[in-house]
C-alpha cells in the first residue's frame, strides 16, 4: 500500500511539473506573439508619420529627408481626453485644456497620435487640435535654421513644455517664471544669464526686430507689457514660434505674429555663444534699461 501511494505521489508530481512546463511555454509564446504584433503596430504607426504630416519649412542640406520626430499642435477646446491605443483597451491617459501644446507623431483614422511625457503614445481627436507649422526632428541641425548650440537650447526648452507650471520667482521644474525659464534653459548649455528679464536684456547682440529672417533658434525675446521696464522674456525656437513660461498656462509655445505679443516686443538678443551658429552680429550690444526689475 505504501509503495502504491509513493508511486501515485511520484506520478502526480511528474504530471504537475509537465503541466506547468506546457503552461509556461504557452504563456511565453503568447507573450512573444503579443509583443510581435504590438511592435508591428508601432512600426505601422510611425511609418505613416511622414506622409501623414508632410514637412514644411527648413530642411537639412546634408540630408534632404530629415527624420521628423513630431509636429506641434495646440488643443482648441477644454477638457479633451487623450486615450491609450486599442491594444491597451483605450483607457484614459490624460485630459488637456484649451491652448495646451502637444507633440503630434502621426495619425490613425480620426485621431492624432500624441507623444506623452513618458514617451508612450496616446490618441486625441483630430477635430480638437490645430497643427502648428513647427516640426521637431531627430537631427537638431534641421530645426529652426540654427546650428547645434541653438538647437540644443530648443531641445532643453522642450523638456518643460506643458510639464512645468508658471510660478512667480520660481526657478525649478516644480514651477518657474519667464526669466527663470530662459535662464535655466541657457544654463543647460553652460551659458549664464542674470536672474531678471530687465537684467538679461542688457547682454548679447541686438537682432533686428523687423526682419524675422535674421532670427535664429536660441535668440532671446524681451517684452514690455505693464511697466516702463522689461517684464517678460521668451526664447525663439524657429519657424515663427517662441517658447516661454506664461502666467496663464505655464511653459507654452506661441506664434511670433500673435498681436498680443508682437505689439509689446521691444528687443531680441543673441548671446555671443550663438554667433558661431549663424553669420550675424551687430557691432555692439544694445544698452540695458536703467530701471531695475523685480523677478519676472
LINWOWO-V554366 format. One record per helix or strand of 2 or more residues. SS is the DSSP state (alpha for helix, beta for strand). FROM is the first residue (numbers start at 1). TO is the last residue. If there is no record, write none. Layout:
ss=SS from=FROM to=TO
ss=SS from=FROM to=TO
This chain:
ss=alpha from=2 to=47
ss=alpha from=49 to=52
ss=beta from=68 to=75
ss=beta from=80 to=83
ss=alpha from=86 to=88
ss=beta from=92 to=96
ss=beta from=101 to=108
ss=beta from=111 to=115
ss=beta from=121 to=125
ss=alpha from=126 to=128
ss=beta from=129 to=137
ss=alpha from=140 to=142
ss=alpha from=148 to=158
ss=beta from=171 to=172
ss=beta from=175 to=176
ss=alpha from=178 to=187
ss=alpha from=197 to=200
ss=beta from=205 to=206
ss=alpha from=212 to=214
ss=beta from=220 to=223
ss=beta from=232 to=238
ss=beta from=241 to=246
ss=beta from=250 to=255
ss=alpha from=259 to=262
ss=beta from=265 to=270
ss=alpha from=272 to=274
